[in-house]
Amino acid sequence: MRALLVISVGVTCAAALTLPLAAPALSAPPPHSASALPPESPGAGPPSVRAAQLPAAESAGSTQSLPLEPLAAPSDRSMGPATAGQGLERRTARPFSLVGVVWDDAEAELHGTVQVRTRAAGSASWSDWQDVETHNAEHAADLGSDERSSGAVRGATAPLWVGASDGVEVRVRPEPADPQNRSDAAPLPDGLRLELVDPGPDPAPGPAGEAAPEPARAAPVGRTATTAAFALNPSPPTTTPVVVPEVLTAESEAASAVNAELAPLGASVIPALTKAETEEAANVAPGAKPYIGPRPGIITRKGWGADEKLRERQFAYTKTVKAAFVHHSATGNNYTCKQAPSVLRSIYRYHVKSSGWRDFGYNFAVDKCGNIYEGRAGGVTKAVLGAHTLGFNSNTMGIAVLGSYSSTNPPAAAVTAVSKLTAWKLGLFGANPKGKVTLTSGGSNKYKAGAKVKMNVISGHRDGFATECPGARLYKKLGKARTSSAKLQGR
């Protein structure tokens, strides 16, 4: 009932700015304009504006989409001409922080390698070559689903976070021919393009009294930094200040309203609760044993700055949440916790504008400091249908730990956050984190469609698909996560 009342009265005050009446109107700094750019490298061709046509006054992020070109064959001719591959020579680009490669056919696989190097923004320093994870098809909507059948979905590598950059070079090489097995070099998919994603600025700080999530050791950027507009003027305002409420767009209001039972409309954070408070909020029947963990603090989509106009307007749901699949984002570990919201906005834009998905793929994300973030829109307590584990998106949730954990140990704070999140969310649906569950496959490279598969309630992505995800080091920590999650539930 509370949610209906909130929506009906149209409460739109989420964050506020205190402005002196006599102060001139302030405007956000304009985004980088094309006219201010250095010229492109010869032969680069104009970047696609498919996802970069933003109004001059808007700075919510952008995507440059550059078609790849044939590369000269390597000096080692014994590998064959097909190994020449495609790519782009070094060139200047508009500012970006995340890269990936996409192609036309979502069903086609890229058998080969993708490497990029980038130039740090405002410098002459180029990075070494970095590998981009090419096996990414398993992070997707299920075959036959509305999202998969939309006609907009493309093949894509995993995105890679490179930090603030303004120059790029990329090379895509197919797997070489294997003369011993008489196999030819695998052709590269058609329509290869390099995607350069700018996450845009961080969101405005939330209200001064808004509680930080627990156990946030490093608050996201946009929640601790304050605008310097008035800090430059030490004199107090001489006129009566007036509070100007932030006006939410219809899309932002809808994304926030589904959490209205947990936090005010437009809130940047859903506050943590004690176990007793969580049990009371969950309306556990009198005398029943409530197996549910304390609700952890969760940074909302508003908190990390999601542009709600990117996603599809309608939310998609599944029947229940029987299991949780843990992933790593494979975006690399070169980010700070203050940059995590920017990483999320970049992945979100890459999923929607570059890969053609309806929204951010995962239901939740966790950064290296243990901060928990709302993922796909639809409500954190609800069974939102994600696009995270091909074949097993129905009746499950997906949690992405930001980073790459094949050869790097995940931080303890991140594993603890997974335990806390699953103890609460699985508890809402009566699932035991240490238990087993039988799921029906929607079709993957490991289980055919319709197969009944018994697996852990907290599983790694590789349990449902033949993949490296969530990385060997993170996968080894799932046993500890199950035990801790069950203990938090009181089992």
C-alpha positions as CSV (number, residue, x, y, z in Angstrom):
1,M,0.0,0.0,0.0
2,R,2.8,2.3,0.8
3,A,4.3,1.9,-2.6
4,L,1.0,2.8,-4.2
5,L,0.7,5.9,-2.1
6,V,4.2,7.0,-3.0
7,I,3.6,6.6,-6.7
8,S,0.2,8.3,-6.6
9,V,1.4,11.5,-4.9
10,G,4.4,11.6,-7.2
11,V,7.0,12.3,-4.5
12,T,10.0,13.4,-6.4
13,C,12.4,14.7,-3.8
14,A,15.4,12.5,-3.7
15,A,18.4,14.8,-3.5
16,A,18.5,18.6,-2.9
17,L,20.7,21.5,-3.7
18,T,20.7,24.6,-1.5
19,L,20.9,27.7,-3.8
20,P,20.9,31.4,-2.8
21,L,18.0,33.2,-4.4
22,A,20.4,35.8,-5.9
23,A,22.8,33.2,-7.3
24,P,22.9,32.8,-11.1
25,A,21.7,29.6,-12.6
26,L,24.2,26.9,-12.7
27,S,24.6,24.4,-15.5
28,A,26.7,21.2,-15.8
29,P,29.9,21.5,-17.8
30,P,29.3,20.6,-21.4
31,P,30.6,17.2,-22.6
32,H,33.6,17.0,-24.9
33,S,32.5,18.3,-28.2
34,A,33.6,16.8,-31.5
35,S,35.0,20.2,-32.6
36,A,37.5,20.1,-29.8
37,L,38.9,16.8,-30.7
38,P,42.3,16.2,-32.3
39,P,41.9,14.9,-35.9
40,E,41.4,11.2,-36.3
41,S,44.3,9.1,-37.6
42,P,44.4,8.8,-41.4
43,G,42.1,6.1,-42.6
44,A,40.3,5.8,-39.3
45,G,37.0,6.7,-40.8
46,P,34.3,8.5,-38.9
47,P,33.2,6.8,-35.7
48,S,29.6,5.6,-35.7
49,V,27.2,7.8,-33.9
50,R,24.7,5.0,-33.3
51,A,25.0,5.4,-29.6
52,A,26.7,8.7,-29.2
53,Q,24.1,11.2,-30.5
54,L,23.6,13.0,-27.2
55,P,22.2,16.5,-26.8
56,A,24.8,19.1,-26.1
57,A,23.5,19.8,-22.6
58,E,23.5,16.1,-21.6
59,S,26.5,14.3,-20.2
60,A,25.1,10.9,-19.2
61,G,27.8,9.0,-21.0
62,S,28.3,8.0,-24.6
63,T,29.6,5.2,-26.9
64,Q,31.9,5.4,-29.8
65,S,31.5,2.5,-32.2
66,L,34.3,2.1,-34.7
67,P,34.3,-0.5,-37.5
68,L,37.5,-2.6,-37.5
69,E,39.7,-2.7,-40.6
70,P,41.9,-5.4,-42.1
71,L,45.4,-5.6,-40.5
72,A,48.6,-6.3,-42.3
73,A,49.7,-10.0,-42.0
74,P,52.2,-10.7,-39.3
75,S,55.8,-11.2,-40.2
76,D,55.5,-14.9,-39.5
77,R,54.0,-16.0,-42.8
78,S,54.0,-19.6,-41.7
79,M,50.8,-18.9,-39.8
80,G,48.9,-18.2,-43.0
81,P,47.2,-15.1,-44.5
82,A,44.0,-15.7,-42.5
83,T,45.8,-14.8,-39.3
84,A,46.2,-11.2,-40.4
85,G,43.0,-10.4,-38.5
86,Q,41.3,-7.0,-38.1
87,G,41.9,-4.0,-35.9
88,L,42.7,-0.3,-35.7
89,E,46.0,1.4,-35.6
90,R,46.8,3.9,-32.9
91,R,44.4,6.8,-32.9
92,T,42.9,9.6,-30.8
93,A,39.4,9.2,-29.6
94,R,36.9,11.1,-27.5
95,P,37.3,10.3,-23.8
96,F,36.4,6.7,-22.8
97,S,37.0,4.3,-19.9
98,L,35.8,0.9,-21.0
99,V,36.3,-1.1,-24.2
100,G,34.9,-4.1,-25.9
101,V,34.4,-5.7,-29.3
102,V,31.0,-6.6,-30.8
103,W,29.8,-8.2,-34.0
104,D,26.6,-8.7,-35.9
105,D,25.5,-12.3,-35.1
106,A,24.9,-13.1,-31.5
107,E,25.1,-16.8,-32.3
108,A,28.5,-16.6,-33.9
109,E,31.6,-17.1,-31.7
110,L,34.9,-15.3,-31.9
111,H,37.5,-18.0,-32.1
112,G,40.7,-16.0,-31.6
113,T,42.2,-13.3,-29.5
114,V,41.4,-9.6,-28.8
115,Q,44.0,-7.2,-27.5
116,V,43.9,-3.5,-26.8
117,R,46.2,-0.8,-25.6
118,T,45.1,2.6,-24.6
119,R,46.5,6.0,-23.9
120,A,45.9,7.6,-20.6
121,A,43.7,10.7,-21.0
122,G,45.7,13.9,-21.3
123,S,49.1,12.2,-21.5
124,A,51.4,10.5,-24.0
125,S,51.6,7.3,-22.0
126,W,50.3,4.1,-23.7
127,S,49.5,0.9,-21.8
128,D,50.9,-2.5,-22.7
129,W,48.7,-4.8,-24.7
130,Q,45.8,-6.1,-22.6
131,D,43.8,-9.2,-23.3
132,V,40.0,-8.9,-23.7
133,E,38.0,-12.0,-22.7
134,T,36.4,-13.3,-25.9
135,H,34.3,-16.1,-24.4
136,N,31.3,-14.1,-23.3
137,A,28.3,-15.6,-25.0
138,E,27.4,-17.5,-21.8
139,H,26.5,-14.2,-20.1
140,A,23.3,-13.6,-22.0
141,A,19.5,-14.0,-22.0
142,D,18.2,-17.5,-22.5
143,L,17.6,-18.9,-26.0
144,G,14.0,-18.3,-27.1
145,S,13.4,-15.6,-24.6
146,D,11.9,-12.3,-25.6
147,E,15.1,-10.5,-24.9
148,R,17.2,-12.9,-26.9
149,S,14.7,-12.8,-29.8
150,S,14.4,-9.0,-30.0
151,G,16.6,-8.8,-33.0
152,A,18.9,-6.2,-31.3
153,V,21.3,-8.7,-29.5
154,R,24.8,-8.8,-30.9
155,G,27.8,-11.0,-30.2
156,A,30.3,-9.4,-27.8
157,T,33.4,-9.9,-25.9
158,A,33.5,-9.2,-22.2
159,P,34.0,-5.4,-21.5
160,L,37.4,-4.3,-20.2
161,W,37.8,-1.3,-17.8
162,V,40.8,0.7,-18.9
163,G,40.3,4.0,-16.9
164,A,40.2,7.5,-18.4
165,S,41.7,7.3,-21.9
166,D,41.7,9.2,-25.1
167,G,43.7,7.0,-27.5
168,V,43.3,3.3,-28.5
169,E,44.8,0.6,-30.7
170,V,43.1,-2.9,-31.1
171,R,44.0,-6.1,-32.9
172,V,41.8,-9.2,-33.3
173,R,43.5,-12.3,-34.5
174,P,41.7,-15.6,-35.5
175,E,42.9,-18.9,-34.2
176,P,45.6,-20.1,-36.6
177,A,45.2,-23.1,-38.8
178,D,46.2,-26.4,-37.4
179,P,48.0,-28.4,-40.2
180,Q,48.3,-31.5,-38.0
181,N,44.6,-31.8,-37.6
182,R,43.9,-30.4,-41.1
183,S,41.8,-27.6,-39.8
184,D,41.7,-24.1,-41.3
185,A,42.0,-20.9,-39.4
186,A,38.6,-20.0,-38.0
187,P,37.0,-17.0,-39.8
188,L,36.3,-13.9,-37.7
189,P,32.6,-13.0,-37.2
190,D,31.2,-10.4,-39.6
191,G,30.7,-6.8,-38.5
192,L,33.4,-6.4,-35.9
193,R,33.4,-3.1,-34.2
194,L,35.3,-1.6,-31.3
195,E,33.1,0.0,-28.6
196,L,34.6,2.8,-26.5
197,V,32.4,3.6,-23.6
198,D,32.4,6.9,-21.6
199,P,30.5,6.3,-18.3
200,G,29.7,10.0,-17.9
201,P,29.9,12.0,-14.7
202,D,29.1,10.6,-11.2
203,P,25.6,11.3,-9.8
204,A,25.0,14.2,-7.5
205,P,25.5,13.5,-3.8
206,G,22.5,12.2,-2.0
207,P,20.8,14.0,0.9
208,A,23.1,14.8,3.8
209,G,21.2,12.5,6.1
210,E,21.1,9.5,3.9
211,A,22.8,6.5,5.5
212,A,25.7,4.8,3.8
213,P,25.5,1.1,3.0
214,E,27.1,-1.3,5.4
215,P,30.0,-2.4,5.2
216,A,31.1,0.2,2.7
217,R,34.8,0.8,3.3
218,A,35.1,3.1,0.4
219,A,32.0,5.0,-0.6
220,P,31.3,5.3,-4.3
221,V,32.4,8.4,-6.0
222,G,29.2,10.5,-6.4
223,R,28.2,9.9,-2.8
224,T,31.2,11.5,-1.0
225,A,32.4,14.1,-3.4
226,T,30.6,17.4,-3.3
227,T,30.2,20.0,-6.1
228,A,32.8,22.7,-5.8
229,A,30.5,25.5,-7.2
230,F,30.0,27.2,-3.9
231,A,33.2,25.9,-2.2
232,L,35.1,28.5,-4.2
233,N,33.2,31.3,-2.4
234,P,33.8,31.2,1.3
235,S,31.3,34.0,2.0
236,P,28.0,32.8,3.4
237,P,24.9,33.5,1.3
238,T,23.3,36.8,2.0
239,T,19.9,35.8,0.9
240,T,17.5,33.2,2.2
241,P,18.4,29.8,0.8
242,V,15.7,27.8,-1.0
243,V,15.8,24.0,-1.3
244,V,15.2,22.9,-4.9
245,P,14.1,19.3,-5.1
246,E,15.5,17.0,-7.8
247,V,12.9,16.1,-10.3
248,L,13.0,12.5,-11.3
249,T,12.3,11.4,-14.8
250,A,9.4,9.0,-15.3
251,E,11.9,6.2,-15.9
252,S,13.9,7.0,-12.8
253,E,10.8,7.3,-10.7
254,A,9.6,3.9,-11.9
255,A,12.9,2.2,-11.2
256,S,12.9,3.7,-7.7
257,A,9.2,3.1,-6.9
258,V,9.6,-0.7,-7.0
259,N,11.8,-0.3,-3.9
260,A,9.5,2.1,-2.2
261,E,8.8,-0.3,0.7
262,L,12.5,-0.2,1.5
263,A,13.6,3.4,0.9
264,P,12.2,6.8,-0.1
265,L,11.5,7.5,-3.7
266,G,14.7,8.6,-5.4
267,A,17.0,7.2,-2.6
268,S,20.6,6.5,-3.4
269,V,20.9,3.8,-0.7
270,I,18.6,1.1,0.7
271,P,19.7,1.0,4.4
272,A,20.9,-2.1,6.2
273,L,18.6,-3.6,8.8
274,T,19.3,-5.8,11.8
275,K,18.1,-9.5,11.7
276,A,15.1,-8.6,13.9
277,E,14.2,-5.7,11.7
278,T,14.6,-7.8,8.6
279,E,12.3,-10.6,10.0
280,E,9.7,-8.0,10.9
281,A,9.8,-6.4,7.5
282,A,9.5,-9.9,5.8
283,N,6.2,-10.5,7.7
284,V,7.3,-13.9,9.0
285,A,4.3,-15.9,10.4
286,P,4.1,-15.9,14.2
287,G,5.9,-18.9,15.7
288,A,7.7,-19.7,12.4
289,K,11.5,-20.1,12.3
290,P,12.6,-17.2,10.0
291,Y,15.6,-18.4,8.0
292,I,16.7,-15.0,6.6
293,G,19.8,-13.0,6.9
294,P,19.9,-9.3,7.9
295,R,19.2,-7.0,4.9
296,P,22.5,-5.5,3.8
297,G,22.9,-1.9,2.7
298,I,22.4,-1.7,-1.1
299,I,23.4,1.2,-3.4
300,T,20.5,1.7,-5.7
301,R,20.6,2.3,-9.4
302,K,20.0,6.0,-8.6
303,G,23.0,5.8,-6.3
304,W,25.4,4.6,-9.0
305,G,24.0,6.8,-11.6
306,A,22.1,4.5,-14.0
307,D,20.6,6.4,-16.9
308,E,17.1,4.9,-16.8
309,K,16.4,6.1,-20.4
310,L,18.8,3.5,-21.8
311,R,16.9,0.4,-20.6
312,E,13.6,-1.0,-21.8
313,R,10.7,0.7,-19.9
314,Q,9.0,-2.5,-18.8
315,F,10.4,-4.8,-16.1
316,A,10.7,-8.6,-16.7
317,Y,10.2,-11.1,-13.9
318,T,10.5,-14.8,-13.3
319,K,8.5,-16.9,-10.8
320,T,10.8,-17.2,-7.9
321,V,14.5,-17.2,-6.8
322,K,15.7,-20.8,-6.1
323,A,19.4,-20.2,-6.6
324,A,22.1,-17.6,-7.0
325,F,24.8,-17.8,-9.7
326,V,28.1,-16.0,-8.8
327,H,30.1,-14.4,-11.6
328,H,33.2,-12.2,-12.1
329,S,32.7,-9.3,-14.5
330,A,36.1,-10.1,-16.2
331,T,36.6,-6.3,-16.6
332,G,39.9,-6.4,-14.9
333,N,41.0,-5.3,-11.4
334,N,42.4,-1.9,-12.2
335,Y,39.7,0.1,-10.6
336,T,39.3,1.7,-7.2
337,C,36.2,1.4,-5.1
338,K,35.4,5.0,-5.8
339,Q,35.4,4.2,-9.5
340,A,33.0,1.2,-9.1
341,P,29.9,3.3,-10.0
342,S,31.6,4.4,-13.2
343,V,32.5,0.8,-13.9
344,L,28.8,-0.1,-13.4
345,R,27.6,2.7,-15.7
346,S,30.1,1.6,-18.4
347,I,29.0,-2.1,-18.2
348,Y,25.4,-1.1,-18.2
349,R,25.8,1.0,-21.3
350,Y,27.9,-1.7,-23.0
351,H,25.2,-4.3,-22.2
352,V,22.4,-2.2,-23.6
353,K,23.8,0.0,-26.4
354,S,26.6,-2.3,-27.6
355,S,25.3,-5.8,-26.9
356,G,21.6,-5.0,-27.4
357,W,20.3,-6.3,-24.1
358,R,17.2,-4.8,-22.4
359,D,19.1,-3.7,-19.3
360,F,22.2,-4.4,-17.1
361,G,22.6,-8.2,-17.2
362,Y,23.2,-9.0,-13.5
363,N,20.7,-8.7,-10.7
364,F,23.3,-7.4,-8.3
365,A,27.0,-6.4,-8.3
366,V,29.6,-6.3,-5.6
367,D,32.9,-4.3,-5.7
368,K,36.2,-5.2,-4.1
369,C,35.4,-3.2,-1.0
370,G,32.2,-5.2,-0.3
371,N,29.7,-2.6,-1.5
372,I,26.6,-4.1,-2.9
373,Y,24.8,-2.5,-5.9
374,E,21.3,-3.0,-7.3
375,G,21.6,-4.4,-10.9
376,R,18.8,-5.0,-13.3
377,A,15.8,-2.8,-12.6
378,G,12.6,-4.2,-11.2
379,G,13.0,-4.3,-7.4
380,V,15.7,-5.8,-5.2
381,T,13.2,-8.0,-3.3
382,K,11.5,-9.3,-6.4
383,A,12.3,-12.2,-8.8
384,V,13.7,-10.0,-11.6
385,L,14.6,-11.9,-14.8
386,G,18.3,-11.3,-15.6
387,A,20.7,-12.1,-18.5
388,H,23.6,-13.6,-16.6
389,T,23.7,-17.4,-17.0
390,L,22.7,-18.7,-20.4
391,G,20.2,-21.5,-19.9
392,F,19.6,-20.8,-16.2
393,N,18.2,-17.2,-15.9
394,S,14.7,-18.4,-14.9
395,N,14.1,-18.7,-11.2
396,T,17.6,-17.6,-10.3
397,M,19.6,-14.4,-9.6
398,G,23.0,-13.4,-10.9
399,I,25.7,-11.6,-8.8
400,A,28.7,-10.1,-10.5
401,V,31.8,-9.5,-8.4
402,L,33.6,-6.6,-10.3
403,G,37.0,-7.8,-11.4
404,S,38.8,-10.8,-12.9
405,Y,39.5,-13.7,-10.5
406,S,41.0,-16.5,-12.6
407,S,44.5,-15.9,-11.2
408,T,43.8,-13.3,-8.5
409,N,42.2,-14.0,-5.2
410,P,39.0,-12.1,-4.6
411,P,39.1,-9.7,-1.6
412,A,37.6,-11.1,1.6
413,A,35.2,-8.1,1.7
414,A,33.7,-9.1,-1.7
415,V,33.2,-12.7,-0.6
416,T,31.6,-11.5,2.7
417,A,29.2,-9.3,0.7
418,V,28.1,-12.2,-1.4
419,S,27.4,-14.1,1.8
420,K,25.3,-11.3,3.2
421,L,23.4,-10.6,0.0
422,T,22.5,-14.3,-0.6
423,A,21.6,-14.8,3.1
424,W,19.0,-12.1,2.7
425,K,17.7,-12.5,-0.8
426,L,17.6,-16.3,-0.8
427,G,15.9,-16.1,2.6
428,L,13.1,-14.0,1.1
429,F,12.3,-17.0,-1.1
430,G,12.9,-19.8,1.5
431,A,16.1,-21.1,-0.1
432,N,18.9,-22.7,2.0
433,P,22.4,-21.4,0.9
434,K,24.0,-24.7,1.8
435,G,21.3,-26.7,0.1
436,K,20.8,-28.3,-3.4
437,V,18.2,-27.3,-6.0
438,T,17.0,-28.8,-9.2
439,L,16.8,-26.4,-12.1
440,T,15.6,-26.9,-15.7
441,S,18.0,-25.9,-18.4
442,G,16.9,-23.5,-21.1
443,G,19.8,-24.8,-23.2
444,S,23.6,-24.2,-22.9
445,N,26.8,-25.8,-24.0
446,K,26.8,-28.0,-20.9
447,Y,23.1,-29.0,-20.6
448,K,20.6,-29.4,-23.4
449,A,17.2,-27.6,-23.1
450,G,14.8,-29.3,-20.8
451,A,17.5,-31.1,-18.8
452,K,16.9,-31.3,-15.1
453,V,20.1,-30.3,-13.3
454,K,20.8,-30.6,-9.6
455,M,23.3,-28.1,-8.3
456,N,24.2,-25.9,-5.3
457,V,21.8,-23.2,-4.3
458,I,24.8,-20.9,-4.4
459,S,26.6,-21.9,-7.6
460,G,29.3,-20.5,-9.8
461,H,28.6,-19.7,-13.4
462,R,30.7,-22.6,-14.6
463,D,28.2,-25.0,-12.9
464,G,25.6,-24.2,-15.5
465,F,27.9,-23.5,-18.5
466,A,31.3,-24.6,-19.7
467,T,33.1,-21.4,-18.9
468,E,36.0,-20.1,-16.8
469,C,33.6,-17.7,-15.0
470,P,33.6,-16.8,-12.1
471,G,37.4,-17.4,-12.2
472,A,39.1,-20.3,-10.4
473,R,40.1,-18.2,-7.4
474,L,36.6,-16.9,-6.8
475,Y,35.0,-20.3,-7.4
476,K,37.1,-21.8,-4.6
477,K,35.6,-19.3,-2.2
478,L,32.0,-20.3,-2.8
479,G,32.1,-23.0,-0.2
480,K,32.9,-20.4,2.4
481,A,30.2,-18.1,1.1
482,R,27.6,-20.9,1.4
483,T,28.6,-21.6,5.0
484,S,28.6,-18.0,6.0
485,S,25.3,-17.2,4.2
486,A,23.6,-20.1,6.0
487,K,24.9,-19.0,9.3
488,L,23.6,-15.5,8.8
489,Q,20.2,-17.0,8.1
490,G,20.3,-18.8,11.4
491,R,20.8,-22.3,10.1
